[in-house]
Amino acid sequence: YLVQDLNKRKGHFNLELNFNEQFKYLKTKHSFHLVDPSPWPLVAALAAFFMTSGGVLYMQKFTGGGQLCLTGFALLLYVMYTWWRDVVREATFEEQHTFAVQRGLRLG
């Protein structure tokens, strides 16, 4: 499915994928948006683990426990920002949210 177009004026190959033919089988019959794989759930889980472990170590007076707790908290805030940034990007720029998805996001 890879189409090669030889551009003789510029002397290089212009490669492009023909997505319409390659992904014909992905036509959906429902109005819901299936999300792309995201690293944010894993990173958020690691941040929560760092914050919890750091809090326990801080309460037990281990050195570096407070720093680990604050690092986990900062990482969790970063994940919250970037994850919602991706959701807003999917809704506005990529226009992947149908009316049913928008209603579900509003209801919670």
N, CA, C and O atoms as a GROMACS GRO file, in nm:
protein
  432
    1TYR      N    1   0.081  -0.120   0.000
    1TYR     CA    2   0.000   0.000   0.000
    1TYR      C    3   0.085   0.126   0.000
    1TYR      O    4   0.032   0.237   0.013
    2LEU      N    5   0.211   0.111  -0.014
    2LEU     CA    6   0.301   0.225  -0.013
    2LEU      C    7   0.316   0.276  -0.156
    2LEU      O    8   0.356   0.203  -0.246
    3VAL      N    9   0.283   0.401  -0.174
    3VAL     CA   10   0.288   0.462  -0.307
    3VAL      C   11   0.415   0.545  -0.316
    3VAL      O   12   0.439   0.632  -0.233
    4GLN      N   13   0.496   0.517  -0.418
    4GLN     CA   14   0.617   0.593  -0.437
    4GLN      C   15   0.601   0.683  -0.559
    4GLN      O   16   0.565   0.639  -0.668
    5ASP      N   17   0.629   0.809  -0.537
    5ASP     CA   18   0.617   0.907  -0.644
    5ASP      C   19   0.755   0.967  -0.666
    5ASP      O   20   0.809   1.036  -0.580
    6LEU      N   21   0.811   0.940  -0.782
    6LEU     CA   22   0.945   0.991  -0.813
    6LEU      C   23   0.933   1.134  -0.861
    6LEU      O   24   0.873   1.163  -0.964
    7ASN      N   25   0.991   1.223  -0.784
    7ASN     CA   26   0.990   1.364  -0.820
    7ASN      C   27   1.123   1.395  -0.887
    7ASN      O   28   1.224   1.413  -0.819
    8LYS      N   29   1.123   1.401  -1.021
    8LYS     CA   30   1.249   1.416  -1.096
    8LYS      C   31   1.308   1.556  -1.083
    8LYS      O   32   1.429   1.574  -1.094
    9ARG      N   33   1.222   1.657  -1.060
    9ARG     CA   34   1.275   1.793  -1.050
    9ARG      C   35   1.360   1.810  -0.925
    9ARG      O   36   1.464   1.875  -0.929
   10LYS      N   37   1.316   1.753  -0.813
   10LYS     CA   38   1.388   1.770  -0.688
   10LYS      C   39   1.484   1.655  -0.662
   10LYS      O   40   1.572   1.666  -0.576
   11GLY      N   41   1.470   1.544  -0.735
   11GLY     CA   42   1.566   1.434  -0.725
   11GLY      C   43   1.550   1.350  -0.599
   11GLY      O   44   1.650   1.294  -0.552
   12HIS      N   45   1.431   1.337  -0.542
   12HIS     CA   46   1.413   1.251  -0.426
   12HIS      C   47   1.276   1.184  -0.434
   12HIS      O   48   1.188   1.227  -0.509
   13PHE      N   49   1.260   1.078  -0.354
   13PHE     CA   50   1.134   1.005  -0.350
   13PHE      C   51   1.040   1.067  -0.248
   13PHE      O   52   1.082   1.101  -0.137
   14ASN      N   53   0.916   1.082  -0.286
   14ASN     CA   54   0.813   1.130  -0.194
   14ASN      C   55   0.727   1.011  -0.157
   14ASN      O   56   0.648   0.963  -0.239
   15LEU      N   57   0.741   0.962  -0.034
   15LEU     CA   58   0.668   0.844   0.010
   15LEU      C   59   0.543   0.887   0.086
   15LEU      O   60   0.549   0.974   0.173
   16GLU      N   61   0.434   0.827   0.054
   16GLU     CA   62   0.311   0.855   0.127
   16GLU      C   63   0.230   0.726   0.138
   16GLU      O   64   0.235   0.640   0.050
   17LEU      N   65   0.156   0.714   0.247
   17LEU     CA   66   0.072   0.597   0.269
   17LEU      C   67  -0.070   0.626   0.220
   17LEU      O   68  -0.123   0.735   0.239
   18ASN      N   69  -0.127   0.528   0.158
   18ASN     CA   70  -0.265   0.542   0.114
   18ASN      C   71  -0.354   0.486   0.223
   18ASN      O   72  -0.387   0.367   0.223
   19PHE      N   73  -0.393   0.572   0.317
   19PHE     CA   74  -0.468   0.528   0.436
   19PHE      C   75  -0.610   0.486   0.401
   19PHE      O   76  -0.668   0.403   0.472
   20ASN      N   77  -0.668   0.541   0.297
   20ASN     CA   78  -0.805   0.505   0.263
   20ASN      C   79  -0.816   0.358   0.226
   20ASN      O   80  -0.912   0.292   0.266
   21GLU      N   81  -0.722   0.306   0.151
   21GLU     CA   82  -0.726   0.165   0.113
   21GLU      C   83  -0.680   0.075   0.226
   21GLU      O   84  -0.735  -0.034   0.243
   22GLN      N   85  -0.584   0.118   0.303
   22GLN     CA   86  -0.524   0.033   0.405
   22GLN      C   87  -0.617   0.010   0.523
   22GLN      O   88  -0.616  -0.098   0.581
   23PHE      N   89  -0.697   0.109   0.560
   23PHE     CA   90  -0.779   0.098   0.680
   23PHE      C   91  -0.929   0.099   0.649
   23PHE      O   92  -1.007   0.157   0.724
   24LYS      N   93  -0.968   0.037   0.537
   24LYS     CA   94  -1.110   0.030   0.502
   24LYS      C   95  -1.191  -0.048   0.604
   24LYS      O   96  -1.307  -0.016   0.630
   25TYR      N   97  -1.130  -0.148   0.664
   25TYR     CA   98  -1.201  -0.235   0.757
   25TYR      C   99  -1.229  -0.168   0.891
   25TYR      O  100  -1.296  -0.228   0.975
   26LEU      N  101  -1.182  -0.046   0.914
   26LEU     CA  102  -1.200   0.020   1.042
   26LEU      C  103  -1.327   0.106   1.049
   26LEU      O  104  -1.341   0.186   1.141
   27LYS      N  105  -1.417   0.091   0.955
   27LYS     CA  106  -1.542   0.166   0.960
   27LYS      C  107  -1.621   0.123   1.083
   27LYS      O  108  -1.640   0.003   1.105
   28THR      N  109  -1.666   0.219   1.162
   28THR     CA  110  -1.739   0.186   1.284
   28THR      C  111  -1.888   0.204   1.265
   28THR      O  112  -1.932   0.286   1.184
   29LYS      N  113  -1.964   0.128   1.340
   29LYS     CA  114  -2.109   0.136   1.334
   29LYS      C  115  -2.168   0.196   1.461
   29LYS      O  116  -2.288   0.188   1.484
   30HIS      N  117  -2.084   0.258   1.543
   30HIS     CA  118  -2.131   0.318   1.667
   30HIS      C  119  -2.083   0.463   1.673
   30HIS      O  120  -2.001   0.507   1.592
   31SER      N  121  -2.137   0.538   1.770
   31SER     CA  122  -2.105   0.680   1.778
   31SER      C  123  -2.002   0.712   1.885
   31SER      O  124  -1.986   0.828   1.922
   32PHE      N  125  -1.932   0.611   1.937
   32PHE     CA  126  -1.838   0.634   2.045
   32PHE      C  127  -1.696   0.640   1.992
   32PHE      O  128  -1.663   0.579   1.891
   33HIS      N  129  -1.615   0.714   2.061
   33HIS     CA  130  -1.476   0.735   2.022
   33HIS      C  131  -1.388   0.636   2.097
   33HIS      O  132  -1.383   0.637   2.220
   34LEU      N  133  -1.317   0.550   2.024
   34LEU     CA  134  -1.223   0.458   2.086
   34LEU      C  135  -1.088   0.527   2.091
   34LEU      O  136  -1.033   0.566   1.988
   35VAL      N  137  -1.036   0.542   2.210
   35VAL     CA  138  -0.915   0.622   2.230
   35VAL      C  139  -0.791   0.549   2.182
   35VAL      O  140  -0.787   0.426   2.176
   36ASP      N  141  -0.692   0.628   2.146
   36ASP     CA  142  -0.562   0.574   2.108
   36ASP      C  143  -0.487   0.534   2.234
   36ASP      O  144  -0.516   0.584   2.343
   37PRO      N  145  -0.390   0.443   2.222
   37PRO     CA  146  -0.310   0.408   2.340
   37PRO      C  147  -0.238   0.531   2.396
   37PRO      O  148  -0.186   0.613   2.321
   38SER      N  149  -0.238   0.542   2.527
   38SER     CA  150  -0.182   0.659   2.594
   38SER      C  151  -0.086   0.616   2.704
   38SER      O  152  -0.111   0.517   2.773
   39PRO      N  153   0.025   0.689   2.722
   39PRO     CA  154   0.118   0.655   2.830
   39PRO      C  155   0.074   0.711   2.965
   39PRO      O  156   0.133   0.676   3.068
   40TRP      N  157  -0.027   0.798   2.967
   40TRP     CA  158  -0.059   0.871   3.089
   40TRP      C  159  -0.113   0.784   3.203
   40TRP      O  160  -0.082   0.815   3.318
   41PRO      N  161  -0.190   0.679   3.180
   41PRO     CA  162  -0.231   0.597   3.296
   41PRO      C  163  -0.112   0.532   3.367
   41PRO      O  164  -0.110   0.525   3.490
   42LEU      N  165  -0.015   0.484   3.292
   42LEU     CA  166   0.103   0.422   3.352
   42LEU      C  167   0.186   0.526   3.428
   42LEU      O  168   0.232   0.499   3.539
   43VAL      N  169   0.205   0.642   3.368
   43VAL     CA  170   0.284   0.747   3.434
   43VAL      C  171   0.212   0.797   3.559
   43VAL      O  172   0.276   0.826   3.660
   44ALA      N  173   0.078   0.808   3.553
   44ALA     CA  174   0.003   0.851   3.671
   44ALA      C  175   0.013   0.747   3.782
   44ALA      O  176   0.022   0.784   3.899
   45ALA      N  177   0.011   0.619   3.747
   45ALA     CA  178   0.026   0.515   3.849
   45ALA      C  179   0.164   0.521   3.913
   45ALA      O  180   0.177   0.505   4.035
   46LEU      N  181   0.267   0.545   3.833
   46LEU     CA  182   0.402   0.558   3.889
   46LEU      C  183   0.413   0.681   3.978
   46LEU      O  184   0.478   0.677   4.083
   47ALA      N  185   0.350   0.791   3.938
   47ALA     CA  186   0.352   0.913   4.018
   47ALA      C  187   0.282   0.890   4.152
   47ALA      O  188   0.330   0.935   4.256
   48ALA      N  189   0.168   0.820   4.149
   48ALA     CA  190   0.097   0.791   4.274
   48ALA      C  191   0.180   0.699   4.364
   48ALA      O  192   0.181   0.715   4.486
   49PHE      N  193   0.250   0.604   4.302
   49PHE     CA  194   0.338   0.515   4.380
   49PHE      C  195   0.452   0.595   4.444
   49PHE      O  196   0.484   0.574   4.561
   50PHE      N  197   0.514   0.685   4.367
   50PHE     CA  198   0.622   0.768   4.421
   50PHE      C  199   0.571   0.855   4.535
   50PHE      O  200   0.638   0.869   4.638
   51MET      N  201   0.454   0.914   4.518
   51MET     CA  202   0.399   1.002   4.620
   51MET      C  203   0.366   0.923   4.747
   51MET      O  204   0.395   0.968   4.858
   52THR      N  205   0.306   0.806   4.731
   52THR     CA  206   0.271   0.724   4.848
   52THR      C  207   0.396   0.673   4.918
   52THR      O  208   0.407   0.681   5.041
   53SER      N  209   0.490   0.621   4.843
   53SER     CA  210   0.614   0.570   4.902
   53SER      C  211   0.693   0.682   4.969
   53SER      O  212   0.746   0.665   5.078
   54GLY      N  213   0.700   0.797   4.902
   54GLY     CA  214   0.769   0.911   4.961
   54GLY      C  215   0.703   0.959   5.088
   54GLY      O  216   0.772   0.997   5.183
   55GLY      N  217   0.570   0.957   5.093
   55GLY     CA  218   0.500   0.996   5.215
   55GLY      C  219   0.527   0.902   5.330
   55GLY      O  220   0.547   0.946   5.443
   56VAL      N  221   0.529   0.772   5.301
   56VAL     CA  222   0.559   0.673   5.406
   56VAL      C  223   0.702   0.689   5.454
   56VAL      O  224   0.728   0.686   5.574
   57LEU      N  225   0.796   0.705   5.360
   57LEU     CA  226   0.936   0.721   5.398
   57LEU      C  227   0.957   0.850   5.477
   57LEU      O  228   1.037   0.854   5.571
   58TYR      N  229   0.886   0.957   5.441
   58TYR     CA  230   0.896   1.084   5.514
   58TYR      C  231   0.844   1.069   5.656
   58TYR      O  232   0.904   1.123   5.750
   59MET      N  233   0.733   0.997   5.672
   59MET     CA  234   0.677   0.978   5.807
   59MET      C  235   0.766   0.891   5.894
   59MET      O  236   0.763   0.900   6.017
   60GLN      N  237   0.846   0.805   5.830
   60GLN     CA  238   0.938   0.720   5.904
   60GLN      C  239   1.076   0.784   5.917
   60GLN      O  240   1.171   0.720   5.964
   61LYS      N  241   1.088   0.910   5.877
   61LYS     CA  242   1.209   0.991   5.891
   61LYS      C  243   1.328   0.940   5.808
   61LYS      O  244   1.444   0.954   5.849
   62PHE      N  245   1.299   0.880   5.693
   62PHE     CA  246   1.406   0.841   5.601
   62PHE      C  247   1.449   0.964   5.520
   62PHE      O  248   1.368   1.050   5.488
   63THR      N  249   1.578   0.970   5.488
   63THR     CA  250   1.626   1.082   5.408
   63THR      C  251   1.578   1.066   5.264
   63THR      O  252   1.584   0.957   5.208
   64GLY      N  253   1.532   1.174   5.206
   64GLY     CA  254   1.485   1.171   5.068
   64GLY      C  255   1.337   1.135   5.055
   64GLY      O  256   1.283   1.139   4.944
   65GLY      N  257   1.272   1.101   5.164
   65GLY     CA  258   1.130   1.065   5.157
   65GLY      C  259   1.043   1.182   5.116
   65GLY      O  260   0.952   1.166   5.034
   66GLY      N  261   1.070   1.298   5.172
   66GLY     CA  262   0.993   1.417   5.137
   66GLY      C  263   1.013   1.458   4.992
   66GLY      O  264   0.919   1.501   4.925
   67GLN      N  265   1.138   1.446   4.945
   67GLN     CA  266   1.167   1.480   4.806
   67GLN      C  267   1.095   1.385   4.710
   67GLN      O  268   1.045   1.426   4.606
   68LEU      N  269   1.091   1.256   4.746
   68LEU     CA  270   1.022   1.158   4.662
   68LEU      C  271   0.872   1.186   4.659
   68LEU      O  272   0.808   1.174   4.555
   69CYS      N  273   0.816   1.224   4.774
   69CYS     CA  274   0.674   1.257   4.781
   69CYS      C  275   0.643   1.380   4.695
   69CYS      O  276   0.545   1.380   4.622
   70LEU      N  277   0.726   1.483   4.704
   70LEU     CA  278   0.705   1.603   4.624
   70LEU      C  279   0.726   1.576   4.474
   70LEU      O  280   0.656   1.633   4.391
   71THR      N  281   0.822   1.490   4.442
   71THR     CA  282   0.844   1.453   4.302
   71THR      C  283   0.722   1.380   4.246
   71THR      O  284   0.678   1.408   4.134
   72GLY      N  285   0.667   1.288   4.324
   72GLY     CA  286   0.547   1.218   4.282
   72GLY      C  287   0.429   1.312   4.264
   72GLY      O  288   0.352   1.297   4.170
   73PHE      N  289   0.414   1.408   4.355
   73PHE     CA  290   0.306   1.504   4.346
   73PHE      C  291   0.321   1.592   4.221
   73PHE      O  292   0.224   1.617   4.150
   74ALA      N  293   0.443   1.640   4.196
   74ALA     CA  294   0.468   1.723   4.078
   74ALA      C  295   0.444   1.643   3.950
   74ALA      O  296   0.388   1.695   3.854
   75LEU      N  297   0.487   1.517   3.949
   75LEU     CA  298   0.464   1.432   3.832
   75LEU      C  299   0.315   1.407   3.811
   75LEU      O  300   0.269   1.403   3.697
   76LEU      N  301   0.241   1.390   3.918
   76LEU     CA  302   0.097   1.370   3.908
   76LEU      C  303   0.027   1.495   3.853
   76LEU      O  304  -0.064   1.483   3.772
   77LEU      N  305   0.069   1.612   3.896
   77LEU     CA  306   0.014   1.737   3.841
   77LEU      C  307   0.046   1.750   3.692
   77LEU      O  308  -0.039   1.793   3.614
   78TYR      N  309   0.168   1.712   3.653
   78TYR     CA  310   0.207   1.717   3.512
   78TYR      C  311   0.121   1.622   3.429
   78TYR      O  312   0.077   1.657   3.320
   79VAL      N  313   0.098   1.501   3.481
   79VAL     CA  314   0.016   1.403   3.408
   79VAL      C  315  -0.127   1.453   3.394
   79VAL      O  316  -0.188   1.439   3.288
   80MET      N  317  -0.180   1.513   3.500
   80MET     CA  318  -0.316   1.566   3.493
   80MET      C  319  -0.326   1.673   3.384
   80MET      O  320  -0.423   1.675   3.307
   81TYR      N  321  -0.229   1.760   3.376
   81TYR     CA  322  -0.230   1.866   3.275
   81TYR      C  323  -0.220   1.807   3.134
   81TYR      O  324  -0.300   1.841   3.046
   82THR      N  325  -0.123   1.718   3.112
   82THR     CA  326  -0.100   1.667   2.976
   82THR      C  327  -0.212   1.574   2.930
   82THR      O  328  -0.246   1.572   2.812
   83TRP      N  329  -0.269   1.497   3.023
   83TRP     CA  330  -0.377   1.407   2.985
   83TRP      C  331  -0.500   1.488   2.942
   83TRP      O  332  -0.561   1.456   2.840
   84TRP      N  333  -0.536   1.590   3.017
   84TRP     CA  334  -0.649   1.672   2.977
   84TRP      C  335  -0.617   1.754   2.852
   84TRP      O  336  -0.707   1.784   2.774
   85ARG      N  337  -0.492   1.791   2.834
   85ARG     CA  338  -0.453   1.860   2.710
   85ARG      C  339  -0.479   1.770   2.591
   85ARG      O  340  -0.528   1.816   2.488
   86ASP      N  341  -0.446   1.641   2.604
   86ASP     CA  342  -0.471   1.547   2.496
   86ASP      C  343  -0.620   1.528   2.470
   86ASP      O  344  -0.662   1.516   2.354
   87VAL      N  345  -0.700   1.524   2.576
   87VAL     CA  346  -0.846   1.510   2.559
   87VAL      C  347  -0.903   1.631   2.487
   87VAL      O  348  -0.986   1.617   2.398
   88VAL      N  349  -0.858   1.751   2.526
   88VAL     CA  350  -0.906   1.873   2.460
   88VAL      C  351  -0.859   1.876   2.316
   88VAL      O  352  -0.934   1.920   2.228
   89ARG      N  353  -0.739   1.832   2.289
   89ARG     CA  354  -0.687   1.829   2.152
   89ARG      C  355  -0.769   1.734   2.064
   89ARG      O  356  -0.799   1.766   1.949
   90GLU      N  357  -0.805   1.617   2.119
   90GLU     CA  358  -0.888   1.523   2.043
   90GLU      C  359  -1.025   1.583   2.014
   90GLU      O  360  -1.081   1.560   1.907
   91ALA      N  361  -1.077   1.659   2.108
   91ALA     CA  362  -1.211   1.715   2.090
   91ALA      C  363  -1.213   1.832   1.994
   91ALA      O  364  -1.305   1.845   1.914
   92THR      N  365  -1.113   1.918   2.001
   92THR     CA  366  -1.118   2.042   1.923
   92THR      C  367  -1.047   2.029   1.789
   92THR      O  368  -1.110   2.046   1.684
   93PHE      N  369  -0.919   1.999   1.790
   93PHE     CA  370  -0.841   2.000   1.667
   93PHE      C  371  -0.866   1.876   1.581
   93PHE      O  372  -0.875   1.886   1.459
   94GLU      N  373  -0.876   1.760   1.645
   94GLU     CA  374  -0.894   1.636   1.570
   94GLU      C  375  -1.040   1.603   1.546
   94GLU      O  376  -1.071   1.517   1.463
   95GLU      N  377  -1.132   1.669   1.617
   95GLU     CA  378  -1.276   1.652   1.603
   95GLU      C  379  -1.318   1.505   1.609
   95GLU      O  380  -1.395   1.459   1.525
   96GLN      N  381  -1.267   1.432   1.708
   96GLN     CA  382  -1.298   1.290   1.721
   96GLN      C  383  -1.416   1.265   1.814
   96GLN      O  384  -1.463   1.152   1.824
   97HIS      N  385  -1.465   1.368   1.882
   97HIS     CA  386  -1.573   1.348   1.978
   97HIS      C  387  -1.708   1.374   1.912
   97HIS      O  388  -1.737   1.485   1.868
   98THR      N  389  -1.790   1.270   1.907
   98THR     CA  390  -1.926   1.284   1.854
   98THR      C  391  -2.016   1.342   1.963
   98THR      O  392  -1.971   1.369   2.074
   99PHE      N  393  -2.144   1.362   1.930
   99PHE     CA  394  -2.236   1.417   2.027
   99PHE      C  395  -2.252   1.325   2.148
   99PHE      O  396  -2.261   1.372   2.262
  100ALA      N  397  -2.256   1.194   2.123
  100ALA     CA  398  -2.270   1.098   2.234
  100ALA      C  399  -2.149   1.104   2.327
  100ALA      O  400  -2.164   1.094   2.449
  101VAL      N  401  -2.031   1.120   2.272
  101VAL     CA  402  -1.909   1.129   2.353
  101VAL      C  403  -1.909   1.260   2.431
  101VAL      O  404  -1.872   1.260   2.549
  102GLN      N  405  -1.948   1.370   2.369
  102GLN     CA  406  -1.952   1.498   2.437
  102GLN      C  407  -2.051   1.494   2.553
  102GLN      O  408  -2.023   1.547   2.661
  103ARG      N  409  -2.165   1.432   2.532
  103ARG     CA  410  -2.265   1.420   2.638
  103ARG      C  411  -2.211   1.335   2.754
  103ARG      O  412  -2.232   1.368   2.871
  104GLY      N  413  -2.143   1.227   2.720
  104GLY     CA  414  -2.083   1.142   2.825
  104GLY      C  415  -1.976   1.215   2.905
  104GLY      O  416  -1.967   1.197   3.026
  105LEU      N  417  -1.895   1.298   2.839
  105LEU     CA  418  -1.793   1.375   2.910
  105LEU      C  419  -1.857   1.480   3.000
  105LEU      O  420  -1.805   1.509   3.108
  106ARG      N  421  -1.967   1.537   2.957
  106ARG     CA  422  -2.034   1.637   3.040
  106ARG      C  423  -2.098   1.573   3.164
  106ARG      O  424  -2.095   1.630   3.273
  107LEU      N  425  -2.155   1.454   3.146
  107LEU     CA  426  -2.220   1.387   3.258
  107LEU      C  427  -2.120   1.326   3.356
  107LEU      O  428  -2.150   1.311   3.475
  108GLY      N  429  -2.002   1.292   3.308
  108GLY     CA  430  -1.900   1.239   3.398
  108GLY      C  431  -1.881   1.095   3.393
  108GLY      O  432  -1.796   1.041   3.465
   0.00000   0.00000   0.00000
